[in-house]
Amino acid sequence: GNIMATIMCDKFRPQMATVRPHVMQMSERAEGKSGTIVPVTCRVREADMLTKVLEIIIDHKQDQVDVAAAEFIVSGGRGMMGRENFAILHELAEELGGVVGASRSAVDAGWMPHERQVGQTGKTVRPKIYIACGISGAIQHLVGMQDSDLVIAINRDRDAPIFEVAHYGIVGDLFQIVPAMTQRLRAQRQLGQAPSKACLNG
């Protein structure tokens, strides 16, 4: 997702390439097709191994949330104005059963860990609902979330680029709008109703 280049490798086989998750839509299953299974006997000697795993160390301090796998994401940008203000996003995400993401500017400011970053230098996501709060919409961020099923943008600047990819846009103070959305969802949940688009639209 960060470079476009022609890479040639004519001396080694097999050749493999990978792409970041969610960059392309998953193809539909083709029924009735199957591949040929070829049994291969492989005897690998330890002397043939070029690398060896000596120890696996898990960083328990690292954020364990996989933003790319979430169906509901509430992301914050520079408009959140501080780490402590992300608390209202966590509350909304909890009501949705989702997670909190962030733009690069919010991550660079130290408000959220890099594992939560959405965009070209972060994660590419395709959730059912993506709520962008205080995110202007730099192209690097848009390429990481513009294929979400439903995009809701909240920003004071009506000319913010994020509104160009949003299905629904709210021009206003996110510090009033986000808590109101959370309260509306909570009220519906208490009544035994599942969250809906109509609920999010007010």
C-alpha atoms as an extended CHARMM CRD file, in Angstrom:
* protein
*
       202  EXT
         1         1  GLY       CA              0.0000000000        0.0000000000        0.0000000000  PROA      1               0.0000000000
         2         2  ASN       CA              2.9990000000        2.3280000000        0.2830000000  PROA      2               0.0000000000
         3         3  ILE       CA              4.8160000000        1.7860000000       -3.0490000000  PROA      3               0.0000000000
         4         4  MET       CA              4.1040000000        0.9950000000       -6.6890000000  PROA      4               0.0000000000
         5         5  ALA       CA              6.9900000000       -0.8100000000       -8.3560000000  PROA      5               0.0000000000
         6         6  THR       CA              7.8920000000       -3.5550000000      -10.8090000000  PROA      6               0.0000000000
         7         7  ILE       CA              9.8720000000       -6.2440000000       -9.0070000000  PROA      7               0.0000000000
         8         8  MET       CA             11.7090000000       -8.9370000000      -10.9740000000  PROA      8               0.0000000000
         9         9  CYS       CA             13.0410000000      -12.1330000000       -9.4590000000  PROA      9               0.0000000000
        10        10  ASP       CA             14.3220000000      -14.5120000000      -12.1390000000  PROA      10              0.0000000000
        11        11  LYS       CA             16.6610000000      -16.6820000000      -10.0610000000  PROA      11              0.0000000000
        12        12  PHE       CA             14.4560000000      -18.1780000000       -7.3730000000  PROA      12              0.0000000000
        13        13  ARG       CA             11.2690000000      -20.2590000000       -7.3510000000  PROA      13              0.0000000000
        14        14  PRO       CA              8.5860000000      -20.2610000000       -6.1330000000  PROA      14              0.0000000000
        15        15  GLN       CA              7.6940000000      -16.5760000000       -6.1730000000  PROA      15              0.0000000000
        16        16  MET       CA              5.0080000000      -15.1950000000       -3.8990000000  PROA      16              0.0000000000
        17        17  ALA       CA              3.4710000000      -11.8150000000       -3.2260000000  PROA      17              0.0000000000
        18        18  THR       CA              1.1650000000      -10.5690000000       -0.4900000000  PROA      18              0.0000000000
        19        19  VAL       CA             -1.2240000000       -7.6470000000       -0.1380000000  PROA      19              0.0000000000
        20        20  ARG       CA             -2.5440000000       -5.9910000000        2.9800000000  PROA      20              0.0000000000
        21        21  PRO       CA             -5.8310000000       -7.3530000000        4.3510000000  PROA      21              0.0000000000
        22        22  HSD       CA             -9.0260000000       -5.6270000000        3.1530000000  PROA      22              0.0000000000
        23        23  VAL       CA             -7.2700000000       -3.8030000000        0.2910000000  PROA      23              0.0000000000
        24        24  MET       CA             -9.3960000000       -5.7900000000       -2.1830000000  PROA      24              0.0000000000
        25        25  GLN       CA            -12.8240000000       -7.3230000000       -1.8010000000  PROA      25              0.0000000000
        26        26  MET       CA            -12.9320000000      -11.0630000000       -1.2520000000  PROA      26              0.0000000000
        27        27  SER       CA            -13.9900000000      -13.0470000000       -4.3150000000  PROA      27              0.0000000000
        28        28  GLU       CA            -17.1910000000      -15.0630000000       -4.1450000000  PROA      28              0.0000000000
        29        29  ARG       CA            -16.8250000000      -18.8030000000       -3.6980000000  PROA      29              0.0000000000
        30        30  ALA       CA            -16.9310000000      -20.7240000000       -6.9930000000  PROA      30              0.0000000000
        31        31  GLU       CA            -18.9730000000      -23.8690000000       -6.3560000000  PROA      31              0.0000000000
        32        32  GLY       CA            -18.0100000000      -27.1150000000       -8.0410000000  PROA      32              0.0000000000
        33        33  LYS       CA            -14.3550000000      -26.2690000000       -8.4950000000  PROA      33              0.0000000000
        34        34  SER       CA            -11.4770000000      -28.1260000000       -6.8960000000  PROA      34              0.0000000000
        35        35  GLY       CA             -7.7390000000      -28.2350000000       -7.2830000000  PROA      35              0.0000000000
        36        36  THR       CA             -5.4670000000      -31.1820000000       -7.8920000000  PROA      36              0.0000000000
        37        37  ILE       CA             -3.8540000000      -32.6010000000       -4.7770000000  PROA      37              0.0000000000
        38        38  VAL       CA             -0.2830000000      -33.7500000000       -5.3780000000  PROA      38              0.0000000000
        39        39  PRO       CA              1.3120000000      -35.7220000000       -2.5110000000  PROA      39              0.0000000000
        40        40  VAL       CA              4.9360000000      -34.6890000000       -1.9780000000  PROA      40              0.0000000000
        41        41  THR       CA              7.4280000000      -36.3640000000        0.3050000000  PROA      41              0.0000000000
        42        42  CYS       CA              9.7920000000      -33.8010000000        1.7580000000  PROA      42              0.0000000000
        43        43  ARG       CA             12.7460000000      -34.6150000000        3.9420000000  PROA      43              0.0000000000
        44        44  VAL       CA             14.2490000000      -31.4920000000        5.4570000000  PROA      44              0.0000000000
        45        45  ARG       CA             17.4420000000      -31.8170000000        7.4080000000  PROA      45              0.0000000000
        46        46  GLU       CA             18.2520000000      -29.4050000000       10.2130000000  PROA      46              0.0000000000
        47        47  ALA       CA             21.4750000000      -28.5650000000        8.4140000000  PROA      47              0.0000000000
        48        48  ASP       CA             19.4070000000      -27.2990000000        5.4620000000  PROA      48              0.0000000000
        49        49  MET       CA             17.5250000000      -24.7440000000        7.5650000000  PROA      49              0.0000000000
        50        50  LEU       CA             18.8240000000      -21.2160000000        7.1630000000  PROA      50              0.0000000000
        51        51  THR       CA             16.9340000000      -19.8020000000       10.1430000000  PROA      51              0.0000000000
        52        52  LYS       CA             15.8630000000      -21.1070000000       13.5160000000  PROA      52              0.0000000000
        53        53  VAL       CA             13.3210000000      -19.7980000000       16.0350000000  PROA      53              0.0000000000
        54        54  LEU       CA             15.1580000000      -19.4850000000       19.3410000000  PROA      54              0.0000000000
        55        55  GLU       CA             12.4680000000      -17.8120000000       21.4290000000  PROA      55              0.0000000000
        56        56  ILE       CA              9.0250000000      -16.2260000000       21.0380000000  PROA      56              0.0000000000
        57        57  ILE       CA              8.5480000000      -13.0660000000       23.0870000000  PROA      57              0.0000000000
        58        58  ILE       CA              5.0480000000      -11.5780000000       23.3680000000  PROA      58              0.0000000000
        59        59  ASP       CA              4.7790000000       -7.8700000000       24.1350000000  PROA      59              0.0000000000
        60        60  HSD       CA              1.8410000000       -7.7490000000       26.5340000000  PROA      60              0.0000000000
        61        61  LYS       CA              1.9750000000       -3.9450000000       26.5400000000  PROA      61              0.0000000000
        62        62  GLN       CA              1.1580000000       -3.8260000000       22.8390000000  PROA      62              0.0000000000
        63        63  ASP       CA             -2.4140000000       -2.9790000000       21.9350000000  PROA      63              0.0000000000
        64        64  GLN       CA             -4.2080000000       -6.2330000000       21.0900000000  PROA      64              0.0000000000
        65        65  VAL       CA             -7.2010000000       -4.7710000000       19.2230000000  PROA      65              0.0000000000
        66        66  ASP       CA             -7.3420000000       -5.6910000000       15.5250000000  PROA      66              0.0000000000
        67        67  VAL       CA             -8.9720000000       -2.6570000000       13.9440000000  PROA      67              0.0000000000
        68        68  ALA       CA             -8.9780000000       -4.2830000000       10.4990000000  PROA      68              0.0000000000
        69        69  ALA       CA            -11.2060000000       -7.1310000000       11.7060000000  PROA      69              0.0000000000
        70        70  ALA       CA            -13.8430000000       -4.9190000000       13.3700000000  PROA      70              0.0000000000
        71        71  GLU       CA            -17.3530000000       -4.5360000000       11.9270000000  PROA      71              0.0000000000
        72        72  PHE       CA            -17.9250000000       -1.1930000000       13.6680000000  PROA      72              0.0000000000
        73        73  ILE       CA            -15.2000000000        1.4540000000       14.0150000000  PROA      73              0.0000000000
        74        74  VAL       CA            -15.3660000000        4.8690000000       15.6730000000  PROA      74              0.0000000000
        75        75  SER       CA            -12.2590000000        6.8460000000       14.7010000000  PROA      75              0.0000000000
        76        76  GLY       CA            -10.9220000000       10.1160000000       16.0360000000  PROA      76              0.0000000000
        77        77  GLY       CA             -8.6110000000       12.6810000000       14.5000000000  PROA      77              0.0000000000
        78        78  ARG       CA             -6.9730000000       15.9560000000       15.4200000000  PROA      78              0.0000000000
        79        79  GLY       CA            -10.3950000000       17.3720000000       16.2100000000  PROA      79              0.0000000000
        80        80  MET       CA            -10.4990000000       15.2280000000       19.3750000000  PROA      80              0.0000000000
        81        81  MET       CA             -8.0660000000       17.7680000000       20.8760000000  PROA      81              0.0000000000
        82        82  GLY       CA             -6.4800000000       15.3640000000       23.3630000000  PROA      82              0.0000000000
        83        83  ARG       CA             -6.0360000000       11.7810000000       24.5360000000  PROA      83              0.0000000000
        84        84  GLU       CA             -8.5950000000       12.1010000000       27.3260000000  PROA      84              0.0000000000
        85        85  ASN       CA            -11.3520000000       13.0640000000       24.8930000000  PROA      85              0.0000000000
        86        86  PHE       CA            -11.1850000000        9.6590000000       23.2050000000  PROA      86              0.0000000000
        87        87  ALA       CA            -13.2130000000        8.3770000000       26.1670000000  PROA      87              0.0000000000
        88        88  ILE       CA            -16.4410000000        9.4510000000       24.4360000000  PROA      88              0.0000000000
        89        89  LEU       CA            -15.4420000000        7.4600000000       21.3560000000  PROA      89              0.0000000000
        90        90  HSD       CA            -14.8010000000        4.3640000000       23.4660000000  PROA      90              0.0000000000
        91        91  GLU       CA            -18.2970000000        4.7130000000       24.9620000000  PROA      91              0.0000000000
        92        92  LEU       CA            -19.9170000000        4.9320000000       21.5220000000  PROA      92              0.0000000000
        93        93  ALA       CA            -17.8430000000        2.0360000000       20.1900000000  PROA      93              0.0000000000
        94        94  GLU       CA            -18.8430000000       -0.0890000000       23.1760000000  PROA      94              0.0000000000
        95        95  GLU       CA            -22.5350000000        0.5080000000       22.4890000000  PROA      95              0.0000000000
        96        96  LEU       CA            -22.0070000000       -0.4960000000       18.8570000000  PROA      96              0.0000000000
        97        97  GLY       CA            -19.9650000000       -3.5470000000       19.7730000000  PROA      97              0.0000000000
        98        98  GLY       CA            -17.0170000000       -2.0730000000       17.9000000000  PROA      98              0.0000000000
        99        99  VAL       CA            -13.5670000000       -0.5920000000       18.4430000000  PROA      99              0.0000000000
       100       100  VAL       CA            -11.8940000000        2.8090000000       18.3930000000  PROA      100             0.0000000000
       101       101  GLY       CA             -9.5500000000        3.7900000000       15.5690000000  PROA      101             0.0000000000
       102       102  ALA       CA             -7.5280000000        6.9090000000       14.8620000000  PROA      102             0.0000000000
       103       103  SER       CA             -6.0660000000        9.0380000000       12.1030000000  PROA      103             0.0000000000
       104       104  ARG       CA             -2.3230000000        9.4650000000       11.7030000000  PROA      104             0.0000000000
       105       105  SER       CA             -2.3890000000       12.9370000000       13.2520000000  PROA      105             0.0000000000
       106       106  ALA       CA             -4.0140000000       11.5440000000       16.4070000000  PROA      106             0.0000000000
       107       107  VAL       CA             -1.4460000000        8.7370000000       16.5750000000  PROA      107             0.0000000000
       108       108  ASP       CA              1.4690000000       11.1150000000       15.9530000000  PROA      108             0.0000000000
       109       109  ALA       CA              0.1760000000       13.2810000000       18.8000000000  PROA      109             0.0000000000
       110       110  GLY       CA              0.4030000000       10.2680000000       21.1150000000  PROA      110             0.0000000000
       111       111  TRP       CA             -3.3370000000       10.0850000000       21.7430000000  PROA      111             0.0000000000
       112       112  MET       CA             -3.7330000000        6.5400000000       20.3950000000  PROA      112             0.0000000000
       113       113  PRO       CA             -1.3190000000        3.6500000000       19.6960000000  PROA      113             0.0000000000
       114       114  HSD       CA             -0.1300000000        2.9670000000       16.1560000000  PROA      114             0.0000000000
       115       115  GLU       CA             -2.0480000000       -0.3360000000       16.1200000000  PROA      115             0.0000000000
       116       116  ARG       CA             -5.2790000000        1.7150000000       15.9800000000  PROA      116             0.0000000000
       117       117  GLN       CA             -4.2040000000        3.8460000000       13.0090000000  PROA      117             0.0000000000
       118       118  VAL       CA             -6.4060000000        3.7170000000        9.9250000000  PROA      118             0.0000000000
       119       119  GLY       CA             -4.9780000000        4.7900000000        6.5890000000  PROA      119             0.0000000000
       120       120  GLN       CA             -2.1620000000        4.2900000000        4.1260000000  PROA      120             0.0000000000
       121       121  THR       CA              0.5000000000        3.9830000000        6.8330000000  PROA      121             0.0000000000
       122       122  GLY       CA             -1.8410000000        2.1240000000        9.1810000000  PROA      122             0.0000000000
       123       123  LYS       CA             -4.6110000000       -0.4280000000        8.6270000000  PROA      123             0.0000000000
       124       124  THR       CA             -6.9630000000       -0.7150000000        5.6630000000  PROA      124             0.0000000000
       125       125  VAL       CA            -10.4750000000       -1.3770000000        6.9740000000  PROA      125             0.0000000000
       126       126  ARG       CA            -13.8570000000       -2.3640000000        5.4960000000  PROA      126             0.0000000000
       127       127  PRO       CA            -16.2930000000       -2.2970000000        8.4400000000  PROA      127             0.0000000000
       128       128  LYS       CA            -20.0660000000       -2.2530000000        8.2380000000  PROA      128             0.0000000000
       129       129  ILE       CA            -20.0760000000        1.1980000000        9.8590000000  PROA      129             0.0000000000
       130       130  TYR       CA            -17.1810000000        3.6790000000       10.0700000000  PROA      130             0.0000000000
       131       131  ILE       CA            -17.7520000000        6.8410000000       12.1210000000  PROA      131             0.0000000000
       132       132  ALA       CA            -15.1100000000        9.5400000000       11.5750000000  PROA      132             0.0000000000
       133       133  CYS       CA            -14.9940000000       12.0820000000       14.3940000000  PROA      133             0.0000000000
       134       134  GLY       CA            -12.9110000000       15.2180000000       13.9830000000  PROA      134             0.0000000000
       135       135  ILE       CA            -11.0810000000       13.7660000000       10.9720000000  PROA      135             0.0000000000
       136       136  SER       CA            -10.5700000000       16.2030000000        8.0980000000  PROA      136             0.0000000000
       137       137  GLY       CA            -10.0070000000       13.4530000000        5.5330000000  PROA      137             0.0000000000
       138       138  ALA       CA             -6.4560000000       13.5060000000        4.1860000000  PROA      138             0.0000000000
       139       139  ILE       CA             -6.0780000000       11.2380000000        1.1520000000  PROA      139             0.0000000000
       140       140  GLN       CA             -3.7990000000        8.9360000000        3.1770000000  PROA      140             0.0000000000
       141       141  HSD       CA             -6.6670000000        8.3250000000        5.6030000000  PROA      141             0.0000000000
       142       142  LEU       CA             -9.3710000000        8.0360000000        2.9590000000  PROA      142             0.0000000000
       143       143  VAL       CA             -7.6300000000        5.2130000000        1.0860000000  PROA      143             0.0000000000
       144       144  GLY       CA             -7.7310000000        3.1700000000        4.2790000000  PROA      144             0.0000000000
       145       145  MET       CA            -11.4780000000        3.4450000000        4.9940000000  PROA      145             0.0000000000
       146       146  GLN       CA            -13.3940000000        4.7110000000        1.9420000000  PROA      146             0.0000000000
       147       147  ASP       CA            -14.6470000000        1.2160000000        1.0490000000  PROA      147             0.0000000000
       148       148  SER       CA            -16.5490000000        0.8370000000        4.3290000000  PROA      148             0.0000000000
       149       149  ASP       CA            -20.2000000000       -0.1920000000        3.8900000000  PROA      149             0.0000000000
       150       150  LEU       CA            -21.4360000000        2.9530000000        5.6570000000  PROA      150             0.0000000000
       151       151  VAL       CA            -19.3900000000        6.0620000000        6.4820000000  PROA      151             0.0000000000
       152       152  ILE       CA            -20.6540000000        8.6870000000        8.9240000000  PROA      152             0.0000000000
       153       153  ALA       CA            -18.5480000000       11.8490000000        9.2830000000  PROA      153             0.0000000000
       154       154  ILE       CA            -18.7510000000       14.3900000000       12.1060000000  PROA      154             0.0000000000
       155       155  ASN       CA            -16.7870000000       17.6120000000       11.6510000000  PROA      155             0.0000000000
       156       156  ARG       CA            -17.1890000000       21.3260000000       12.2830000000  PROA      156             0.0000000000
       157       157  ASP       CA            -15.7500000000       22.1690000000        8.8600000000  PROA      157             0.0000000000
       158       158  ARG       CA            -18.4470000000       21.6240000000        6.2350000000  PROA      158             0.0000000000
       159       159  ASP       CA            -15.7370000000       21.7040000000        3.5350000000  PROA      159             0.0000000000
       160       160  ALA       CA            -13.6950000000       18.8780000000        5.0790000000  PROA      160             0.0000000000
       161       161  PRO       CA            -12.7130000000       16.2530000000        2.4360000000  PROA      161             0.0000000000
       162       162  ILE       CA            -14.0910000000       13.4720000000        4.6530000000  PROA      162             0.0000000000
       163       163  PHE       CA            -17.6030000000       14.5130000000        3.5960000000  PROA      163             0.0000000000
       164       164  GLU       CA            -16.7930000000       13.6020000000       -0.0190000000  PROA      164             0.0000000000
       165       165  VAL       CA            -16.6930000000        9.8850000000        0.8650000000  PROA      165             0.0000000000
       166       166  ALA       CA            -19.2620000000        9.9290000000        3.6810000000  PROA      166             0.0000000000
       167       167  HSD       CA            -22.7330000000        8.4850000000        3.1720000000  PROA      167             0.0000000000
       168       168  TYR       CA            -23.9820000000       10.7040000000        6.0070000000  PROA      168             0.0000000000
       169       169  GLY       CA            -22.3430000000       13.9060000000        7.2170000000  PROA      169             0.0000000000
       170       170  ILE       CA            -22.9680000000       15.8840000000       10.3850000000  PROA      170             0.0000000000
       171       171  VAL       CA            -21.5930000000       19.4220000000       10.5910000000  PROA      171             0.0000000000
       172       172  GLY       CA            -21.3320000000       20.3240000000       14.2480000000  PROA      172             0.0000000000
       173       173  ASP       CA            -19.6250000000       19.8780000000       17.6020000000  PROA      173             0.0000000000
       174       174  LEU       CA            -18.5980000000       16.2420000000       18.0090000000  PROA      174             0.0000000000
       175       175  PHE       CA            -18.4160000000       16.6990000000       21.7840000000  PROA      175             0.0000000000
       176       176  GLN       CA            -22.1850000000       17.1830000000       21.7550000000  PROA      176             0.0000000000
       177       177  ILE       CA            -23.0710000000       14.8570000000       18.8870000000  PROA      177             0.0000000000
       178       178  VAL       CA            -21.1210000000       11.7370000000       19.9320000000  PROA      178             0.0000000000
       179       179  PRO       CA            -22.5370000000       11.5650000000       23.5000000000  PROA      179             0.0000000000
       180       180  ALA       CA            -26.0290000000       12.1080000000       22.0640000000  PROA      180             0.0000000000
       181       181  MET       CA            -25.5360000000        9.1730000000       19.6730000000  PROA      181             0.0000000000
       182       182  THR       CA            -24.3010000000        7.0240000000       22.5570000000  PROA      182             0.0000000000
       183       183  GLN       CA            -27.3290000000        7.8930000000       24.6830000000  PROA      183             0.0000000000
       184       184  ARG       CA            -29.6850000000        7.1240000000       21.7910000000  PROA      184             0.0000000000
       185       185  LEU       CA            -28.0800000000        3.7220000000       21.2140000000  PROA      185             0.0000000000
       186       186  ARG       CA            -28.1270000000        2.9500000000       24.9290000000  PROA      186             0.0000000000
       187       187  ALA       CA            -31.8130000000        3.8260000000       25.1440000000  PROA      187             0.0000000000
       188       188  GLN       CA            -32.6210000000        1.5430000000       22.2100000000  PROA      188             0.0000000000
       189       189  ARG       CA            -30.6090000000       -1.2740000000       23.7460000000  PROA      189             0.0000000000
       190       190  GLN       CA            -32.4810000000       -0.9320000000       27.0290000000  PROA      190             0.0000000000
       191       191  LEU       CA            -35.7200000000       -1.2400000000       25.0780000000  PROA      191             0.0000000000
       192       192  GLY       CA            -34.4090000000       -4.4360000000       23.5340000000  PROA      192             0.0000000000
       193       193  GLN       CA            -33.9410000000       -2.9780000000       20.0650000000  PROA      193             0.0000000000
       194       194  ALA       CA            -30.8720000000       -3.6000000000       17.9440000000  PROA      194             0.0000000000
       195       195  PRO       CA            -28.9060000000       -0.5290000000       16.7960000000  PROA      195             0.0000000000
       196       196  SER       CA            -29.9730000000        0.6360000000       13.3630000000  PROA      196             0.0000000000
       197       197  LYS       CA            -28.9690000000        3.1750000000       10.7270000000  PROA      197             0.0000000000
       198       198  ALA       CA            -32.0800000000        5.1430000000       11.5990000000  PROA      198             0.0000000000
       199       199  CYS       CA            -30.9070000000        5.3290000000       15.1880000000  PROA      199             0.0000000000
       200       200  LEU       CA            -27.4940000000        6.6260000000       14.1760000000  PROA      200             0.0000000000
       201       201  ASN       CA            -29.0710000000        9.1710000000       11.8730000000  PROA      201             0.0000000000
       202       202  GLY       CA            -31.0870000000       10.5340000000       14.7660000000  PROA      202             0.0000000000
